[in-house]
């Protein structure tokens, strides 16, 4: 792979940017602001799988952004049997998006691997996150300078795994699928989507049991040195 690749594309959330840790810190902050008296661990035990379900629906264009933002919170509080007004859920939703980029924990070895790759390849981001949030994450965590291009699903009008977003990112980067590799944590959205666009792939497996059919996978970002 090292001899044929010129461009390296990363997913952002759950791949470089530690979404779960930063999200938990954000909820801690906004619950304190609004006097929401729930145990964070209990809330997250419901919220995290509900959030994943809503993101899958959003990727598949079965719900819109406002429905995702409201529904995931509404269902989580309902499952917790904690009464919150719809007005407060809307306010929490807004505050969550506003405060999320202020927490910027990255996965271990993020800076090391970006420094290493930056010397040899053009680096890029392809993300399904919300445009107003993703640029803040990149900037506030001080990794924006490594990336030549950033492709956010909202600016393309489709989401990973739709090959259109990958082809858009390839065009923006002035490269081809054959010369590019995609690295991400979501097997369906990042890996299968990138393959459909003709890209090489490396699966960042955070512990999920997935049949990768021989697709290269890593458990730590530093392992990318094995392939690139």
C-alpha positions as a Markdown table, in Angstrom:
| # | Residue | x | y | z |
|---|---|---|---|---|
| 1 | Unk | 0.0 | 0.0 | 0.0 |
| 2 | Unk | 2.9 | 2.3 | 0.8 |
| 3 | Unk | 4.1 | 2.4 | -2.8 |
| 4 | Unk | 0.7 | 3.3 | -4.5 |
| 5 | Unk | -0.9 | 5.7 | -2.0 |
| 6 | Unk | -0.5 | 9.5 | -2.3 |
| 7 | Unk | -3.6 | 10.7 | -0.3 |
| 8 | Unk | -4.8 | 9.6 | 3.1 |
| 9 | Unk | -8.4 | 10.3 | 4.1 |
| 10 | Unk | -9.5 | 10.1 | 7.8 |
| 11 | Unk | -12.9 | 10.0 | 9.4 |
| 12 | Unk | -13.0 | 12.4 | 12.3 |
| 13 | Unk | -15.3 | 11.3 | 15.1 |
| 14 | Unk | -14.3 | 8.0 | 16.9 |
| 15 | Unk | -11.2 | 7.9 | 14.7 |
| 16 | Unk | -9.1 | 10.9 | 15.5 |
| 17 | Unk | -11.4 | 13.0 | 17.8 |
| 18 | Unk | -12.5 | 11.1 | 20.9 |
| 19 | Unk | -16.2 | 11.6 | 20.5 |
| 20 | Unk | -17.4 | 9.6 | 23.5 |
| 21 | Unk | -15.1 | 11.3 | 26.0 |
| 22 | Unk | -15.8 | 14.8 | 24.7 |
| 23 | Unk | -19.5 | 14.1 | 24.5 |
| 24 | Unk | -19.7 | 13.0 | 28.1 |
| 25 | Unk | -17.8 | 16.2 | 29.2 |
| 26 | Unk | -20.3 | 18.3 | 27.2 |
| 27 | Unk | -23.3 | 16.6 | 28.8 |
| 28 | Unk | -21.7 | 17.1 | 32.3 |
| 29 | Unk | -21.4 | 20.9 | 31.5 |
| 30 | Unk | -24.9 | 21.5 | 30.1 |
| 31 | Unk | -26.7 | 19.3 | 32.7 |
| 32 | Unk | -25.0 | 21.5 | 35.3 |
| 33 | Unk | -26.0 | 24.7 | 33.5 |
| 34 | Unk | -29.7 | 23.6 | 33.3 |
| 35 | Unk | -29.9 | 21.7 | 36.7 |
| 36 | Unk | -30.6 | 18.4 | 35.0 |
| 37 | Unk | -30.3 | 16.0 | 37.9 |
| 38 | Unk | -29.4 | 12.6 | 36.4 |
| 39 | Unk | -26.5 | 10.3 | 36.9 |
| 40 | Unk | -24.3 | 10.8 | 33.8 |
| 41 | Unk | -23.4 | 7.1 | 33.5 |
| 42 | Unk | -27.1 | 6.1 | 33.6 |
| 43 | Unk | -28.0 | 8.7 | 31.0 |
| 44 | Unk | -25.2 | 7.7 | 28.7 |
| 45 | Unk | -26.0 | 4.0 | 29.0 |
| 46 | Unk | -29.3 | 4.9 | 27.2 |
| 47 | Unk | -28.2 | 7.8 | 25.1 |
| 48 | Unk | -25.2 | 6.2 | 23.4 |
| 49 | Unk | -27.0 | 3.3 | 21.6 |
| 50 | Unk | -30.0 | 5.6 | 20.9 |
| 51 | Unk | -27.6 | 8.1 | 19.3 |
| 52 | Unk | -26.1 | 5.4 | 17.2 |
| 53 | Unk | -29.5 | 4.4 | 16.0 |
| 54 | Unk | -30.5 | 7.9 | 15.1 |
| 55 | Unk | -27.2 | 8.5 | 13.2 |
| 56 | Unk | -27.9 | 5.4 | 11.2 |
| 57 | Unk | -31.3 | 6.7 | 10.3 |
| 58 | Unk | -29.7 | 10.1 | 9.4 |
| 59 | Unk | -27.1 | 8.4 | 7.2 |
| 60 | Unk | -29.9 | 6.6 | 5.4 |
| 61 | Unk | -31.9 | 9.8 | 4.9 |
| 62 | Unk | -34.8 | 8.5 | 6.9 |
| 63 | Unk | -34.7 | 11.5 | 9.3 |
| 64 | Unk | -33.5 | 15.1 | 9.1 |
| 65 | Unk | -31.0 | 16.9 | 11.3 |
| 66 | Unk | -33.6 | 18.5 | 13.7 |
| 67 | Unk | -35.2 | 15.1 | 14.2 |
| 68 | Unk | -31.8 | 13.6 | 15.1 |
| 69 | Unk | -30.9 | 16.3 | 17.5 |
| 70 | Unk | -34.3 | 16.3 | 19.3 |
| 71 | Unk | -35.2 | 12.6 | 19.1 |
| 72 | Unk | -32.0 | 11.2 | 20.6 |
| 73 | Unk | -32.4 | 13.3 | 23.7 |
| 74 | Unk | -36.1 | 12.8 | 24.0 |
| 75 | Unk | -35.8 | 9.0 | 23.8 |
| 76 | Unk | -32.9 | 8.9 | 26.2 |
| 77 | Unk | -34.7 | 10.9 | 28.9 |
| 78 | Unk | -37.8 | 8.8 | 28.3 |
| 79 | Unk | -35.9 | 5.6 | 28.8 |
| 80 | Unk | -34.5 | 7.0 | 32.0 |
| 81 | Unk | -38.0 | 8.0 | 33.2 |
| 82 | Unk | -36.7 | 11.6 | 33.8 |
| 83 | Unk | -39.3 | 14.2 | 32.9 |
| 84 | Unk | -38.0 | 17.1 | 30.8 |
| 85 | Unk | -40.1 | 19.5 | 28.8 |
| 86 | Unk | -39.8 | 19.6 | 25.0 |
| 87 | Unk | -38.6 | 23.2 | 25.3 |
| 88 | Unk | -35.8 | 22.1 | 27.6 |
| 89 | Unk | -34.8 | 19.3 | 25.2 |
| 90 | Unk | -34.6 | 21.8 | 22.4 |
| 91 | Unk | -32.4 | 24.0 | 24.6 |
| 92 | Unk | -30.2 | 21.1 | 25.6 |
| 93 | Unk | -29.8 | 20.1 | 22.0 |
| 94 | Unk | -28.7 | 23.6 | 21.0 |
| 95 | Unk | -26.3 | 23.9 | 23.9 |
| 96 | Unk | -24.8 | 20.5 | 23.2 |
| 97 | Unk | -23.9 | 21.5 | 19.7 |
| 98 | Unk | -22.5 | 24.8 | 21.0 |
| 99 | Unk | -20.3 | 23.4 | 23.7 |
| 100 | Unk | -19.2 | 20.1 | 22.1 |
| 101 | Unk | -16.2 | 21.6 | 20.1 |
| 102 | Unk | -14.9 | 23.1 | 23.3 |
| 103 | Unk | -13.7 | 19.7 | 24.5 |
| 104 | Unk | -11.0 | 18.3 | 22.4 |
| 105 | Unk | -9.6 | 15.0 | 23.6 |
| 106 | Unk | -8.0 | 13.1 | 20.8 |
| 107 | Unk | -7.2 | 9.4 | 20.5 |
| 108 | Unk | -3.8 | 8.3 | 21.6 |
| 109 | Unk | -1.0 | 8.8 | 19.0 |
| 110 | Unk | -3.1 | 11.2 | 16.9 |
| 111 | Unk | -0.4 | 13.9 | 16.7 |
| 112 | Unk | 2.3 | 11.3 | 16.3 |
| 113 | Unk | 0.7 | 9.6 | 13.3 |
| 114 | Unk | -0.4 | 12.9 | 11.7 |
| 115 | Unk | 3.1 | 14.3 | 12.0 |
| 116 | Unk | 4.5 | 11.0 | 10.5 |
| 117 | Unk | 2.0 | 10.9 | 7.6 |
| 118 | Unk | 2.2 | 14.6 | 6.8 |
| 119 | Unk | 5.8 | 14.2 | 5.7 |
| 120 | Unk | 4.8 | 11.6 | 3.1 |
| 121 | Unk | 1.2 | 12.1 | 2.0 |
| 122 | Unk | -1.6 | 14.6 | 1.4 |
| 123 | Unk | -4.0 | 14.3 | 4.3 |
| 124 | Unk | -7.8 | 14.8 | 4.2 |
| 125 | Unk | -11.0 | 14.4 | 6.3 |
| 126 | Unk | -14.3 | 13.0 | 5.2 |
| 127 | Unk | -17.0 | 13.3 | 7.9 |
| 128 | Unk | -20.7 | 12.9 | 8.4 |
| 129 | Unk | -20.8 | 15.4 | 11.3 |
| 130 | Unk | -22.6 | 18.7 | 11.3 |
| 131 | Unk | -20.6 | 21.4 | 9.4 |
| 132 | Unk | -20.8 | 24.1 | 12.1 |
| 133 | Unk | -19.4 | 21.6 | 14.6 |
| 134 | Unk | -16.7 | 19.7 | 12.7 |
| 135 | Unk | -14.6 | 22.7 | 11.7 |
| 136 | Unk | -14.6 | 23.8 | 15.3 |
| 137 | Unk | -13.4 | 20.3 | 16.4 |
| 138 | Unk | -10.5 | 20.4 | 13.9 |
| 139 | Unk | -9.4 | 23.9 | 14.8 |
| 140 | Unk | -9.8 | 23.7 | 18.6 |
| 141 | Unk | -8.0 | 20.4 | 18.8 |
| 142 | Unk | -5.1 | 21.9 | 16.8 |
| 143 | Unk | -5.1 | 19.3 | 14.0 |
| 144 | Unk | -6.6 | 21.4 | 11.2 |
| 145 | Unk | -3.2 | 22.3 | 9.8 |
| 146 | Unk | -2.5 | 18.8 | 8.8 |
| 147 | Unk | -5.4 | 18.5 | 6.4 |
| 148 | Unk | -5.3 | 19.7 | 2.8 |
| 149 | Unk | -9.1 | 19.3 | 2.4 |
| 150 | Unk | -12.1 | 18.7 | 4.6 |
| 151 | Unk | -15.3 | 17.2 | 3.2 |
| 152 | Unk | -18.4 | 17.4 | 5.4 |
| 153 | Unk | -21.6 | 15.6 | 4.3 |
| 154 | Unk | -23.8 | 18.7 | 4.7 |
| 155 | Unk | -21.8 | 20.5 | 2.0 |
| 156 | Unk | -22.1 | 17.6 | -0.4 |
| 157 | Unk | -25.8 | 16.8 | 0.3 |
| 158 | Unk | -25.2 | 13.1 | 0.9 |
| 159 | Unk | -23.6 | 11.1 | 3.7 |
| 160 | Unk | -21.2 | 8.2 | 4.0 |
| 161 | Unk | -21.5 | 5.4 | 2.8 |
| 162 | Unk | -22.9 | 7.1 | -0.4 |
| 163 | Unk | -20.0 | 7.0 | -2.9 |
| 164 | Unk | -20.9 | 10.5 | -4.0 |
| 165 | Unk | -19.3 | 12.0 | -0.9 |
| 166 | Unk | -16.1 | 10.0 | -1.4 |
| 167 | Unk | -16.0 | 11.0 | -5.1 |
| 168 | Unk | -16.5 | 14.6 | -4.1 |
| 169 | Unk | -13.7 | 14.4 | -1.6 |
| 170 | Unk | -11.4 | 12.8 | -4.2 |
| 171 | Unk | -12.2 | 15.5 | -6.7 |
| 172 | Unk | -11.6 | 18.2 | -4.1 |
| 173 | Unk | -8.2 | 16.6 | -3.3 |
| 174 | Unk | -7.4 | 16.3 | -7.0 |
| 175 | Unk | -6.6 | 12.6 | -6.6 |
| 176 | Unk | -8.1 | 9.2 | -7.5 |
| 177 | Unk | -9.5 | 6.3 | -5.5 |
| 178 | Unk | -6.6 | 4.1 | -6.7 |
| 179 | Unk | -4.1 | 6.4 | -5.1 |
| 180 | Unk | -6.1 | 7.0 | -1.9 |
| 181 | Unk | -6.8 | 5.2 | 1.4 |
| 182 | Unk | -9.7 | 5.8 | 3.8 |
| 183 | Unk | -9.3 | 5.2 | 7.5 |
| 184 | Unk | -12.4 | 5.1 | 9.8 |
| 185 | Unk | -14.1 | 3.3 | 12.6 |
| 186 | Unk | -17.5 | 2.7 | 11.0 |
| 187 | Unk | -17.3 | -0.4 | 8.9 |
| 188 | Unk | -20.5 | 0.4 | 6.9 |
| 189 | Unk | -20.0 | 4.1 | 6.4 |
| 190 | Unk | -16.3 | 4.5 | 6.1 |
| 191 | Unk | -15.0 | 1.2 | 4.9 |
| 192 | Unk | -17.7 | -0.2 | 2.6 |
| 193 | Unk | -18.5 | 3.3 | 1.3 |
| 194 | Unk | -14.9 | 4.0 | 0.4 |
| 195 | Unk | -14.5 | 0.7 | -1.3 |
| 196 | Unk | -17.5 | 1.5 | -3.5 |
| 197 | Unk | -15.6 | 4.6 | -4.6 |
| 198 | Unk | -12.5 | 2.5 | -5.5 |
| 199 | Unk | -10.4 | 3.5 | -2.5 |
| 200 | Unk | -8.1 | 1.4 | -0.4 |
| 201 | Unk | -9.3 | 1.1 | 3.2 |
| 202 | Unk | -8.0 | 0.5 | 6.7 |
| 203 | Unk | -10.5 | -0.3 | 9.4 |
| 204 | Unk | -9.9 | 1.4 | 12.8 |
| 205 | Unk | -11.5 | -1.3 | 15.0 |
| 206 | Unk | -12.3 | 0.0 | 18.5 |
| 207 | Unk | -13.3 | -3.5 | 19.6 |
| 208 | Unk | -16.3 | -4.5 | 17.5 |
| 209 | Unk | -16.6 | -8.0 | 16.3 |
| 210 | Unk | -16.7 | -7.5 | 12.5 |
| 211 | Unk | -15.9 | -9.9 | 9.7 |
| 212 | Unk | -13.6 | -7.7 | 7.7 |
| 213 | Unk | -13.0 | -10.3 | 4.9 |
| 214 | Unk | -9.3 | -9.7 | 5.0 |
| 215 | Unk | -9.5 | -5.9 | 5.1 |
| 216 | Unk | -6.5 | -4.4 | 7.0 |
| 217 | Unk | -7.5 | -3.3 | 10.5 |
| 218 | Unk | -5.8 | -1.5 | 13.3 |
| 219 | Unk | -6.5 | -1.1 | 17.0 |
| 220 | Unk | -4.3 | 1.9 | 17.5 |
| 221 | Unk | -3.5 | 4.8 | 15.2 |
| 222 | Unk | 0.2 | 4.2 | 15.5 |
| 223 | Unk | -0.3 | 0.9 | 13.7 |
| 224 | Unk | -0.8 | 2.8 | 10.5 |
| 225 | Unk | 3.0 | 2.9 | 10.2 |
| 226 | Unk | 2.7 | -0.8 | 9.3 |
| 227 | Unk | 0.8 | 0.1 | 6.2 |
| 228 | Unk | 1.8 | 3.6 | 5.3 |
